[in-house]
Amino acid sequence: MAADRIVTAERLSATVVGRVQGVGFRWWAREVAERLGLTGWVMNADDERTVELVAEGPVPALDELERLLRIGPSGAAVEAVDFRRSPAGGRFDGFGIVRA
C-alpha cells in the first residue's frame, strides 16, 4: 500500500518586470491563481514596469503559476521574473488585485 502524499502549502513571492502594466496582467494573474486554487494578491509597482505578486497554496500549483508568470498574457512582454519561496502564512481568503 502506497503512503498518502502530503501536499505542503508554500508562499510564492514574485516580481515580474517588462511590459506588464496596462496589458491586463493583474486580471490575468488573478484568473490563473484562482483557477489553480491559490490565495494571495497581485499589484502594480510604482515604477510602471513591474508587477508584484504573492500567492499561497500547494507546491504543484505554485510551480505552474511560476511557469505561466514567465510567459504572461498576450500583450505582455515579460523581461525578467524573480521568485522567492517561503512557508505559507495562511492569511488570505481569496486572490485579489491590490491598488486597482
N, C-alpha and C positions, 0 to 999 in steps of 0.2 A: 504494500500500500504506500503510495507516494505521500509525502508530507505536504500539508497545505502551504501554499506560498503566502507569506505575509507581505502585503503591499504597504510600504512605508511612505508617508506623506513628507514632502520636502517643500522648500520655498525656492523659487527661481526669481532672481532679480536680473533684469535685462536693460541694457541701454542700447538703443538702435539709432544709428547715425546715417544720414543721407537725405534723399528727398522723401521724407516720411511725415511731413506736416502738410496739411491741405490736400491730401490724397485719400482720405478715408481710412488711414492706418489704424487709428484708435478704435473705430467702429468695427473694422475687420478683425483686429486683435481680440476685442470683446466677444465677437461672434465665435471665433476659433476657440477661445478659452472656455466659453460656455458649452460649446459642442464637446469639448474634451472633459467637461466636468470639473473645471478648475475654478478657484475663487481668487480674488485679488483686485487689482486696479491697473489702469493704463492712463498716462497723461503726456501732454506735450511739455517739453522743457522750454525754458525761456529763450534759448538760442535759435529757434526756428529751424533747426536741422536735426533735432533729437527727440525721440520718444522714449519714455521710461516706463517700465512695466514690472509689477510684482505679481507672481502667481503662486498659488499653493495647491498641492494635490498629489496624486500618485506619480511616482517617478516615470513610468512609461508615458503618461500624458504630458509631463513636463518635457520629456525628451522630444516628443512630437511637436510641442509648441516651439522649442528651440529650433528644430528643423525648419518650421514654417516661418519663424521670425527672420531667418536668414534670407528668405525669399520675399516676403511681404505680399501685399495685394497688387493687382495690376495698377499701374500708375505710380507706384513707389519705386525708388531706386535705392536699395539698401547698400551702403558702402562699408559699414563696419557694425559688428554687434559684440557687446561684452556681456558675458553671462557669469553669474555667481550663484552658487547653491548654498543653502543653509537649512537648518531644521525648520519645519513649518511652525508657525505660531498659532494657527487655528483661530485667528481673529476676524476673518472675513466671512460674510454671509452669502455673498454672490460675487459677481465680477462687474466692476463699474468703471466708468470713464470719469476721471477727475479733471476739474478745470475745463469743462467742455466749452 
